[in-house]
Amino acid sequence: QVQLLESGGGLVQAGGSLRLSCVASGRTFSYSAMGWFRQAPGNEREFVTCIDSSGDYTQYADSVKGRFTISRDNAKNTVYLQMNSLKPDDTAVYYCTTGGWGTGMGGWTYWGQGTQVAVSS
């Protein structure tokens, strides 16, 4: 059974930074792509970014390009999301995912419980 545990969420002022972490277990992490999605109240879950198993290829939503960076440490079974220049529109629950690829939720199999990010203006 795959388990994903996110951490690092919180409340931050606009323009600030946060780093989210997601630790994976129960699967050969180093062979798996990882991704982050987010869901704001009243909205559908949307793609944020993903990274391939080696860390050589990444993909970002236009809304976060240049501000967010995904990375991974295969020795620690952990994927990170560094979020800079945060905006109130970034407020959402952020979900870690694995077992897939792409910008659609249906392309991924396993999901974490999510971590809340709130950005105040």
N, C-alpha and C positions, 0 to 999 in steps of 0.2 A: 504494500500500500504506500503510495506516495504522500508525503506530508510536506507542506510548505508553510513556513512560519515567518510572517512579516513583522518588522519592528521599525521604529524610528519616526513614526508620525507624530504630529503635535500641532501646536498653534504658533504661528510665526507672522510677523508683520510683512506687508508687501515690500518687495525688494530683498527679503531675507532668503536664507538657504536652509535646506534640510537634506539629510541623507537617509534614504530608506534601505533596509536590508531584508533579504529573504533567504532563509536557510532551508535547504531541501534535504529530505531523507527518504529512504526506501526506493531509490532509483539510482542508476549510474549517472550521477549529475554531470560528469564531464562529457557525456555523450549527448546531452540534451540541450536543445535551445531553451531559452528562458525569456519571459516577457513580463511587462507591466501594463495593466489596464487601470482605468479609474471610472468611478461612478459618482456623479453629483446628485443631490436630491432631486427627484423628479425626472432625471435623465437616464438614458440607457448607458450601459457600460461601454466605454470607448477605449480604443487602442491608444497607448502612450508610446511604447518602445519595445523592441525585442533584440536579442543578441544570439548569435549562433553558438554552437557548442565550444568552438575554439576561442571565441571572443573576437574573431577577425572581422565579422560582418555585423553591422547594426542597422536598425531601421527606426525612424522616429516619425511621430505625427507632426504635421506642420506647426501645430500650435505650441510645441515644446522645443522645436529645433533651435539650437544655439543656446538653450537655457538648461536643458536636462541632459545628463550623460548616464548611460547604462554601462556597467562593467561587471566582471565576474572574477571570482577567485575559486578555481576548481579544487584547489587543495583544501578549501574551507567549505565546499559545497554551498557557496553563497553568491548571490547576485545583488548588486547595489544599484540604487537610482539616486544620483546626485542631482538635486534640484536647486538651481540658482535663479535669482531675479524672479522670485515667486510673485504671482499675481492673485488677486481674489478669485479670479476664474479658475485657478488651479485647485480650489477647495473641492475635496472629494474624498471618498474612500478609495485607496489604492490597493489593487490586488496583484499579487504575484501569480504567474502561471507557467506551466511547462507541459511538455508532451504535445508539441505542435509547432505551428509557424503562421505568421500572417497577421493582418489587421482585424480580422473578424473573430468574435468570441468562439464561434463554432470550429475554428481551426485549432483550438487548444483543448487539452483533456483535463488537466489537474489544476486546481485553484486553491489559493490560500484563503484565510478568513478575512483578510483586509486590514489595513491600518488607516486611521483617519488623519487627513491633512486639512488644516484650516488656516487660511491666509486672511488676515485682517487688513483693511484699507487704512 
